[in-house]
Amino acid sequence: MVATLDATPEAEPQLTRAHGVQLTPAGRRQWRVTDRAGLVVGHLMRVDGDADRPFRARRFRPSTRAFVEVGAFWSADDAVDALRFSR
């Protein structure tokens, strides 16, 4: 039996507030968040099975060479705001 993975990216979350950022697919359920200058602010992820807080915000920390979770959020807008304001 051969299993195949569906690697097709999901539709980008629609942000309802003007954040001055751009979302670029970085995986099936993950988007890279970049600011107007093109600098990466962090990553936005959609999480299955978490109906209360379906979005997670993560940032790469160079000192540890690992991603750090900024938080879990009810909306993509809140997750993006957390990334922007926690710089």
Biopython code that builds the backbone (N, CA, C, O; Angstrom):
import numpy as np
from Bio.PDB.StructureBuilder import StructureBuilder

atoms = [
    (1, "MET", "N", (0.842, -1.178, 0.000)),
    (1, "MET", "CA", (0.000, 0.000, 0.000)),
    (1, "MET", "C", (0.886, 1.240, 0.000)),
    (1, "MET", "O", (1.872, 1.309, 0.733)),
    (2, "VAL", "N", (0.531, 2.205, -0.818)),
    (2, "VAL", "CA", (1.289, 3.436, -0.926)),
    (2, "VAL", "C", (0.445, 4.572, -0.351)),
    (2, "VAL", "O", (-0.704, 4.765, -0.750)),
    (3, "ALA", "N", (1.016, 5.309, 0.576)),
    (3, "ALA", "CA", (0.329, 6.458, 1.160)),
    (3, "ALA", "C", (0.855, 7.725, 0.512)),
    (3, "ALA", "O", (2.056, 7.858, 0.277)),
    (4, "THR", "N", (-0.034, 8.643, 0.226)),
    (4, "THR", "CA", (0.381, 9.924, -0.330)),
    (4, "THR", "C", (-0.042, 11.028, 0.621)),
    (4, "THR", "O", (-1.087, 10.944, 1.265)),
    (5, "LEU", "N", (0.762, 12.037, 0.700)),
    (5, "LEU", "CA", (0.463, 13.192, 1.534)),
    (5, "LEU", "C", (-0.007, 14.330, 0.657)),
    (5, "LEU", "O", (0.565, 14.596, -0.400)),
    (6, "ASP", "N", (-1.041, 14.991, 1.097)),
    (6, "ASP", "CA", (-1.535, 16.151, 0.371)),
    (6, "ASP", "C", (-0.761, 17.367, 0.863)),
    (6, "ASP", "O", (-1.007, 17.859, 1.964)),
    (7, "ALA", "N", (0.169, 17.849, 0.054)),
    (7, "ALA", "CA", (1.011, 18.980, 0.440)),
    (7, "ALA", "C", (0.486, 20.306, -0.094)),
    (7, "ALA", "O", (1.171, 21.325, -0.016)),
    (8, "THR", "N", (-0.723, 20.293, -0.635)),
    (8, "THR", "CA", (-1.300, 21.516, -1.182)),
    (8, "THR", "C", (-1.560, 22.508, -0.050)),
    (8, "THR", "O", (-2.240, 22.172, 0.919)),
    (9, "PRO", "N", (-1.027, 23.727, -0.161)),
    (9, "PRO", "CA", (-1.256, 24.721, 0.891)),
    (9, "PRO", "C", (-2.739, 25.075, 1.011)),
    (9, "PRO", "O", (-3.464, 25.134, 0.019)),
    (10, "GLU", "N", (-3.158, 25.302, 2.225)),
    (10, "GLU", "CA", (-4.522, 25.775, 2.452)),
    (10, "GLU", "C", (-4.624, 27.228, 2.019)),
    (10, "GLU", "O", (-3.619, 27.910, 1.818)),
    (11, "ALA", "N", (-5.856, 27.679, 1.880)),
    (11, "ALA", "CA", (-6.079, 29.086, 1.545)),
    (11, "ALA", "C", (-5.544, 29.958, 2.679)),
    (11, "ALA", "O", (-5.684, 29.636, 3.859)),
    (12, "GLU", "N", (-4.943, 31.048, 2.293)),
    (12, "GLU", "CA", (-4.375, 31.993, 3.250)),
    (12, "GLU", "C", (-5.472, 32.569, 4.140)),
    (12, "GLU", "O", (-6.537, 32.928, 3.640)),
    (13, "PRO", "N", (-5.233, 32.666, 5.459)),
    (13, "PRO", "CA", (-6.232, 33.290, 6.334)),
    (13, "PRO", "C", (-6.469, 34.739, 5.918)),
    (13, "PRO", "O", (-5.527, 35.460, 5.589)),
    (14, "GLN", "N", (-7.697, 35.147, 5.934)),
    (14, "GLN", "CA", (-8.025, 36.521, 5.573)),
    (14, "GLN", "C", (-7.919, 37.406, 6.812)),
    (14, "GLN", "O", (-8.649, 37.230, 7.788)),
    (15, "LEU", "N", (-6.999, 38.355, 6.750)),
    (15, "LEU", "CA", (-6.843, 39.311, 7.846)),
    (15, "LEU", "C", (-7.880, 40.406, 7.669)),
    (15, "LEU", "O", (-8.073, 40.914, 6.565)),
    (16, "THR", "N", (-8.553, 40.772, 8.765)),
    (16, "THR", "CA", (-9.613, 41.778, 8.677)),
    (16, "THR", "C", (-9.142, 43.165, 9.078)),
    (16, "THR", "O", (-9.853, 44.149, 8.876)),
    (17, "ARG", "N", (-7.932, 43.244, 9.654)),
    (17, "ARG", "CA", (-7.371, 44.545, 10.026)),
    (17, "ARG", "C", (-6.130, 44.806, 9.188)),
    (17, "ARG", "O", (-5.454, 43.879, 8.743)),
    (18, "ALA", "N", (-5.843, 46.088, 8.982)),
    (18, "ALA", "CA", (-4.638, 46.470, 8.236)),
    (18, "ALA", "C", (-3.441, 46.327, 9.173)),
    (18, "ALA", "O", (-3.338, 47.035, 10.176)),
    (19, "HIS", "N", (-2.543, 45.411, 8.839)),
    (19, "HIS", "CA", (-1.383, 45.147, 9.685)),
    (19, "HIS", "C", (-0.079, 45.602, 9.034)),
    (19, "HIS", "O", (0.938, 45.724, 9.716)),
    (20, "GLY", "N", (-0.095, 45.853, 7.734)),
    (20, "GLY", "CA", (1.138, 46.200, 7.042)),
    (20, "GLY", "C", (2.054, 45.006, 6.903)),
    (20, "GLY", "O", (3.274, 45.165, 6.875)),
    (21, "VAL", "N", (1.488, 43.803, 6.815)),
    (21, "VAL", "CA", (2.275, 42.582, 6.665)),
    (21, "VAL", "C", (1.773, 41.800, 5.459)),
    (21, "VAL", "O", (0.689, 42.054, 4.933)),
    (22, "GLN", "N", (2.588, 40.848, 5.042)),
    (22, "GLN", "CA", (2.207, 39.957, 3.950)),
    (22, "GLN", "C", (2.359, 38.525, 4.437)),
    (22, "GLN", "O", (3.312, 38.202, 5.145)),
    (23, "LEU", "N", (1.412, 37.662, 4.053)),
    (23, "LEU", "CA", (1.478, 36.245, 4.387)),
    (23, "LEU", "C", (1.913, 35.480, 3.146)),
    (23, "LEU", "O", (1.341, 35.646, 2.069)),
    (24, "THR", "N", (2.932, 34.639, 3.306)),
    (24, "THR", "CA", (3.461, 33.824, 2.219)),
    (24, "THR", "C", (3.422, 32.367, 2.664)),
    (24, "THR", "O", (3.874, 32.055, 3.765)),
    (25, "PRO", "N", (2.891, 31.463, 1.834)),
    (25, "PRO", "CA", (2.850, 30.060, 2.237)),
    (25, "PRO", "C", (4.246, 29.530, 2.588)),
    (25, "PRO", "O", (5.216, 29.751, 1.863)),
    (26, "ALA", "N", (4.316, 28.823, 3.730)),
    (26, "ALA", "CA", (5.582, 28.226, 4.179)),
    (26, "ALA", "C", (5.367, 26.757, 4.541)),
    (26, "ALA", "O", (6.227, 26.129, 5.158)),
    (27, "GLY", "N", (4.229, 26.228, 4.158)),
    (27, "GLY", "CA", (3.868, 24.849, 4.455)),
    (27, "GLY", "C", (2.388, 24.684, 4.199)),
    (27, "GLY", "O", (1.719, 25.619, 3.758)),
    (28, "ARG", "N", (1.877, 23.499, 4.473)),
    (28, "ARG", "CA", (0.467, 23.235, 4.190)),
    (28, "ARG", "C", (-0.454, 24.106, 5.034)),
    (28, "ARG", "O", (-1.454, 24.611, 4.524)),
    (29, "ARG", "N", (-0.147, 24.290, 6.288)),
    (29, "ARG", "CA", (-0.968, 25.089, 7.207)),
    (29, "ARG", "C", (-0.128, 26.126, 7.928)),
    (29, "ARG", "O", (-0.365, 26.426, 9.098)),
    (30, "GLN", "N", (0.859, 26.672, 7.222)),
    (30, "GLN", "CA", (1.762, 27.641, 7.836)),
    (30, "GLN", "C", (2.078, 28.750, 6.844)),
    (30, "GLN", "O", (2.246, 28.504, 5.649)),
    (31, "TRP", "N", (2.156, 29.975, 7.357)),
    (31, "TRP", "CA", (2.469, 31.130, 6.520)),
    (31, "TRP", "C", (3.567, 31.944, 7.183)),
    (31, "TRP", "O", (3.587, 32.114, 8.402)),
    (32, "ARG", "N", (4.477, 32.442, 6.364)),
    (32, "ARG", "CA", (5.547, 33.326, 6.827)),
    (32, "ARG", "C", (4.956, 34.737, 6.844)),
    (32, "ARG", "O", (4.336, 35.168, 5.872)),
    (33, "VAL", "N", (5.149, 35.439, 7.934)),
    (33, "VAL", "CA", (4.644, 36.802, 8.088)),
    (33, "VAL", "C", (5.816, 37.750, 7.878)),
    (33, "VAL", "O", (6.790, 37.712, 8.629)),
    (34, "THR", "N", (5.725, 38.602, 6.854)),
    (34, "THR", "CA", (6.792, 39.572, 6.578)),
    (34, "THR", "C", (6.233, 40.990, 6.670)),
    (34, "THR", "O", (5.066, 41.235, 6.365)),
    (35, "ASP", "N", (7.088, 41.913, 7.097)),
    (35, "ASP", "CA", (6.655, 43.308, 7.200)),
    (35, "ASP", "C", (6.857, 44.015, 5.856)),
    (35, "ASP", "O", (7.254, 43.389, 4.873)),
    (36, "ARG", "N", (6.583, 45.311, 5.822)),
    (36, "ARG", "CA", (6.675, 46.078, 4.564)),
    (36, "ARG", "C", (8.081, 46.096, 3.985)),
    (36, "ARG", "O", (8.255, 46.212, 2.772)),
    (37, "ALA", "N", (9.087, 45.981, 4.852)),
    (37, "ALA", "CA", (10.481, 45.988, 4.398)),
    (37, "ALA", "C", (10.920, 44.606, 3.913)),
    (37, "ALA", "O", (12.038, 44.443, 3.425)),
    (38, "GLY", "N", (10.037, 43.612, 4.048)),
    (38, "GLY", "CA", (10.370, 42.263, 3.626)),
    (38, "GLY", "C", (11.044, 41.426, 4.694)),
    (38, "GLY", "O", (11.463, 40.301, 4.422)),
    (39, "LEU", "N", (11.157, 41.958, 5.916)),
    (39, "LEU", "CA", (11.768, 41.217, 7.021)),
    (39, "LEU", "C", (10.758, 40.231, 7.610)),
    (39, "LEU", "O", (9.583, 40.558, 7.777)),
    (40, "VAL", "N", (11.220, 39.045, 7.916)),
    (40, "VAL", "CA", (10.345, 38.027, 8.495)),
    (40, "VAL", "C", (10.037, 38.384, 9.943)),
    (40, "VAL", "O", (10.946, 38.568, 10.753)),
    (41, "VAL", "N", (8.755, 38.479, 10.261)),
    (41, "VAL", "CA", (8.297, 38.800, 11.607)),
    (41, "VAL", "C", (8.091, 37.520, 12.406)),
    (41, "VAL", "O", (8.329, 37.495, 13.614)),
    (42, "GLY", "N", (7.649, 36.454, 11.734)),
    (42, "GLY", "CA", (7.397, 35.176, 12.387)),
    (42, "GLY", "C", (6.587, 34.277, 11.474)),
    (42, "GLY", "O", (6.522, 34.496, 10.264)),
    (43, "HIS", "N", (5.972, 33.264, 12.062)),
    (43, "HIS", "CA", (5.148, 32.327, 11.318)),
    (43, "HIS", "C", (3.776, 32.213, 11.958)),
    (43, "HIS", "O", (3.643, 32.244, 13.181)),
    (44, "LEU", "N", (2.767, 32.082, 11.127)),
    (44, "LEU", "CA", (1.392, 31.874, 11.543)),
    (44, "LEU", "C", (1.030, 30.452, 11.157)),
    (44, "LEU", "O", (1.244, 30.042, 10.016)),
    (45, "MET", "N", (0.482, 29.692, 12.104)),
    (45, "MET", "CA", (0.111, 28.304, 11.845)),
    (45, "MET", "C", (-1.365, 28.089, 12.165)),
    (45, "MET", "O", (-1.894, 28.661, 13.117)),
    (46, "ARG", "N", (-2.016, 27.264, 11.362)),
    (46, "ARG", "CA", (-3.383, 26.840, 11.667)),
    (46, "ARG", "C", (-3.284, 25.438, 12.261)),
    (46, "ARG", "O", (-2.631, 24.558, 11.698)),
    (47, "VAL", "N", (-3.943, 25.239, 13.410)),
    (47, "VAL", "CA", (-3.832, 23.988, 14.141)),
    (47, "VAL", "C", (-5.145, 23.217, 14.067)),
    (47, "VAL", "O", (-6.209, 23.757, 14.369)),
    (48, "ASP", "N", (-5.064, 21.952, 13.663)),
    (48, "ASP", "CA", (-6.235, 21.074, 13.658)),
    (48, "ASP", "C", (-6.592, 20.681, 15.081)),
    (48, "ASP", "O", (-5.718, 20.565, 15.940)),
    (49, "GLY", "N", (-7.855, 20.482, 15.321)),
    (49, "GLY", "CA", (-8.295, 19.934, 16.595)),
    (49, "GLY", "C", (-8.334, 20.921, 17.742)),
    (49, "GLY", "O", (-8.604, 20.527, 18.877)),
    (50, "ASP", "N", (-8.077, 22.174, 17.485)),
    (50, "ASP", "CA", (-8.136, 23.184, 18.544)),
    (50, "ASP", "C", (-9.155, 24.233, 18.133)),
    (50, "ASP", "O", (-8.794, 25.294, 17.624)),
    (51, "ALA", "N", (-10.427, 23.935, 18.354)),
    (51, "ALA", "CA", (-11.497, 24.832, 17.928)),
    (51, "ALA", "C", (-11.487, 26.151, 18.687)),
    (51, "ALA", "O", (-11.933, 27.170, 18.159)),
    (52, "ASP", "N", (-10.979, 26.148, 19.928)),
    (52, "ASP", "CA", (-10.964, 27.369, 20.730)),
    (52, "ASP", "C", (-9.898, 28.353, 20.275)),
    (52, "ASP", "O", (-10.138, 29.559, 20.224)),
    (53, "ARG", "N", (-8.721, 27.835, 19.943)),
    (53, "ARG", "CA", (-7.605, 28.690, 19.532)),
    (53, "ARG", "C", (-6.902, 28.045, 18.350)),
    (53, "ARG", "O", (-5.868, 27.394, 18.504)),
    (54, "PRO", "N", (-7.479, 28.233, 17.160)),
    (54, "PRO", "CA", (-6.951, 27.518, 15.988)),
    (54, "PRO", "C", (-5.685, 28.099, 15.370)),
    (54, "PRO", "O", (-5.133, 27.498, 14.448)),
    (55, "PHE", "N", (-5.206, 29.244, 15.847)),
    (55, "PHE", "CA", (-4.017, 29.855, 15.268)),
    (55, "PHE", "C", (-2.896, 29.938, 16.296)),
    (55, "PHE", "O", (-3.128, 30.235, 17.468)),
    (56, "ARG", "N", (-1.682, 29.671, 15.836)),
    (56, "ARG", "CA", (-0.483, 29.783, 16.674)),
    (56, "ARG", "C", (0.494, 30.727, 15.986)),
    (56, "ARG", "O", (0.612, 30.742, 14.760)),
    (57, "ALA", "N", (1.184, 31.507, 16.793)),
    (57, "ALA", "CA", (2.215, 32.411, 16.288)),
    (57, "ALA", "C", (3.551, 31.934, 16.831)),
    (57, "ALA", "O", (3.693, 31.664, 18.024)),
    (58, "ARG", "N", (4.538, 31.832, 15.927)),
    (58, "ARG", "CA", (5.877, 31.380, 16.318)),
    (58, "ARG", "C", (6.921, 32.315, 15.732)),
    (58, "ARG", "O", (6.733, 32.910, 14.671)),
    (59, "ARG", "N", (8.024, 32.425, 16.455)),
    (59, "ARG", "CA", (9.137, 33.262, 16.007)),
    (59, "ARG", "C", (10.424, 32.471, 16.142)),
    (59, "ARG", "O", (10.596, 31.702, 17.088)),
    (60, "PHE", "N", (11.322, 32.663, 15.193)),
    (60, "PHE", "CA", (12.621, 31.997, 15.255)),
    (60, "PHE", "C", (13.544, 32.786, 16.163)),
    (60, "PHE", "O", (13.658, 34.006, 16.039)),
    (61, "ARG", "N", (14.201, 32.089, 17.073)),
    (61, "ARG", "CA", (15.162, 32.724, 17.979)),
    (61, "ARG", "C", (16.560, 32.256, 17.568)),
    (61, "ARG", "O", (16.920, 31.104, 17.813)),
    (62, "PRO", "N", (17.358, 33.142, 16.942)),
    (62, "PRO", "CA", (18.688, 32.749, 16.465)),
    (62, "PRO", "C", (19.621, 32.242, 17.564)),
    (62, "PRO", "O", (20.437, 31.355, 17.312)),
    (63, "SER", "N", (19.517, 32.783, 18.767)),
    (63, "SER", "CA", (20.441, 32.382, 19.831)),
    (63, "SER", "C", (20.311, 30.901, 20.189)),
    (63, "SER", "O", (21.292, 30.264, 20.573)),
    (64, "THR", "N", (19.107, 30.357, 20.065)),
    (64, "THR", "CA", (18.898, 28.940, 20.370)),
    (64, "THR", "C", (18.688, 28.111, 19.102)),
    (64, "THR", "O", (18.590, 26.885, 19.163)),
    (65, "ARG", "N", (18.620, 28.783, 17.959)),
    (65, "ARG", "CA", (18.363, 28.146, 16.671)),
    (65, "ARG", "C", (17.113, 27.276, 16.716)),
    (65, "ARG", "O", (17.094, 26.147, 16.226)),
    (66, "ALA", "N", (16.061, 27.846, 17.326)),
    (66, "ALA", "CA", (14.802, 27.120, 17.461)),
    (66, "ALA", "C", (13.634, 28.102, 17.384)),
    (66, "ALA", "O", (13.799, 29.306, 17.579)),
    (67, "PHE", "N", (12.457, 27.563, 17.096)),
    (67, "PHE", "CA", (11.255, 28.385, 17.097)),
    (67, "PHE", "C", (10.691, 28.462, 18.506)),
    (67, "PHE", "O", (10.730, 27.492, 19.263)),
    (68, "VAL", "N", (10.166, 29.633, 18.843)),
    (68, "VAL", "CA", (9.544, 29.870, 20.131)),
    (68, "VAL", "C", (8.087, 30.234, 19.871)),
    (68, "VAL", "O", (7.794, 31.089, 19.035)),
    (69, "GLU", "N", (7.182, 29.586, 20.585)),
    (69, "GLU", "CA", (5.773, 29.896, 20.403)),
    (69, "GLU", "C", (5.443, 31.188, 21.134)),
    (69, "GLU", "O", (5.729, 31.332, 22.323)),
    (70, "VAL", "N", (4.838, 32.127, 20.410)),
    (70, "VAL", "CA", (4.428, 33.403, 20.990)),
    (70, "VAL", "C", (3.084, 33.227, 21.687)),
    (70, "VAL", "O", (2.829, 33.857, 22.713)),
    (71, "GLY", "N", (2.218, 32.367, 21.129)),
    (71, "GLY", "CA", (0.931, 32.114, 21.762)),
    (71, "GLY", "C", (-0.060, 31.445, 20.839)),
    (71, "GLY", "O", (0.205, 31.234, 19.656)),
    (72, "ALA", "N", (-1.217, 31.114, 21.408)),
    (72, "ALA", "CA", (-2.340, 30.528, 20.677)),
    (72, "ALA", "C", (-3.467, 31.554, 20.677)),
    (72, "ALA", "O", (-3.716, 32.213, 21.686)),
    (73, "PHE", "N", (-4.149, 31.686, 19.533)),
    (73, "PHE", "CA", (-5.103, 32.777, 19.371)),
    (73, "PHE", "C", (-6.383, 32.327, 18.679)),
    (73, "PHE", "O", (-6.402, 31.324, 17.966)),
    (74, "TRP", "N", (-7.450, 33.086, 18.903)),
    (74, "TRP", "CA", (-8.745, 32.795, 18.298)),
    (74, "TRP", "C", (-8.806, 33.242, 16.851)),
    (74, "TRP", "O", (-9.579, 32.694, 16.066)),
    (75, "SER", "N", (-8.005, 34.225, 16.487)),
    (75, "SER", "CA", (-8.062, 34.736, 15.113)),
    (75, "SER", "C", (-6.659, 34.948, 14.558)),
    (75, "SER", "O", (-5.696, 35.136, 15.301)),
    (76, "ALA", "N", (-6.575, 34.913, 13.239)),
    (76, "ALA", "CA", (-5.300, 35.168, 12.574)),
    (76, "ALA", "C", (-4.850, 36.598, 12.848)),
    (76, "ALA", "O", (-3.654, 36.850, 12.989)),
    (77, "ASP", "N", (-5.787, 37.535, 12.927)),
    (77, "ASP", "CA", (-5.456, 38.934, 13.221)),
    (77, "ASP", "C", (-4.749, 39.063, 14.567)),
    (77, "ASP", "O", (-3.744, 39.765, 14.679)),
    (78, "ASP", "N", (-5.272, 38.388, 15.585)),
    (78, "ASP", "CA", (-4.660, 38.467, 16.916)),
    (78, "ASP", "C", (-3.257, 37.850, 16.918)),
    (78, "ASP", "O", (-2.342, 38.372, 17.556)),
    (79, "ALA", "N", (-3.099, 36.747, 16.207)),
    (79, "ALA", "CA", (-1.785, 36.089, 16.133)),
    (79, "ALA", "C", (-0.761, 36.989, 15.442)),
    (79, "ALA", "O", (0.380, 37.093, 15.892)),
    (80, "VAL", "N", (-1.166, 37.638, 14.350)),
    (80, "VAL", "CA", (-0.271, 38.537, 13.631)),
    (80, "VAL", "C", (0.073, 39.757, 14.492)),
    (80, "VAL", "O", (1.221, 40.201, 14.510)),
    (81, "ASP", "N", (-0.913, 40.294, 15.197)),
    (81, "ASP", "CA", (-0.641, 41.428, 16.107)),
    (81, "ASP", "C", (0.363, 41.037, 17.174)),
    (81, "ASP", "O", (1.257, 41.819, 17.496)),
    (82, "ALA", "N", (0.232, 39.845, 17.726)),
    (82, "ALA", "CA", (1.176, 39.389, 18.759)),
    (82, "ALA", "C", (2.589, 39.325, 18.205)),
    (82, "ALA", "O", (3.539, 39.700, 18.892)),
    (83, "LEU", "N", (2.744, 38.856, 16.969)),
    (83, "LEU", "CA", (4.066, 38.818, 16.347)),
    (83, "LEU", "C", (4.610, 40.221, 16.136)),
    (83, "LEU", "O", (5.777, 40.489, 16.422)),
    (84, "ARG", "N", (3.772, 41.110, 15.640)),
    (84, "ARG", "CA", (4.212, 42.476, 15.356)),
    (84, "ARG", "C", (4.630, 43.214, 16.617)),
    (84, "ARG", "O", (5.659, 43.890, 16.634)),
    (85, "PHE", "N", (3.829, 43.085, 17.678)),
    (85, "PHE", "CA", (4.068, 43.877, 18.879)),
    (85, "PHE", "C", (5.051, 43.251, 19.855)),
    (85, "PHE", "O", (5.433, 43.886, 20.838)),
    (86, "SER", "N", (5.467, 42.016, 19.599)),
    (86, "SER", "CA", (6.414, 41.365, 20.516)),
    (86, "SER", "C", (7.834, 41.361, 19.968)),
    (86, "SER", "O", (8.681, 40.605, 20.445)),
    (87, "ARG", "N", (8.096, 42.184, 18.986)),
    (87, "ARG", "CA", (9.438, 42.269, 18.398)),
    (87, "ARG", "C", (10.440, 42.782, 19.386)),
    (87, "ARG", "O", (11.619, 42.916, 19.057)),
]
sb = StructureBuilder()
sb.init_structure("model")
sb.init_model(0)
sb.init_chain("A")
sb.init_seg("    ")
for serial, (resi, resn, name, xyz) in enumerate(atoms, 1):
    if name == "N":
        sb.init_residue(resn, " ", resi, " ")
    sb.init_atom(name, np.array(xyz, "f"), 0.0, 1.0, " ", f" {name:<3s}", serial, name[0])
structure = sb.get_structure()
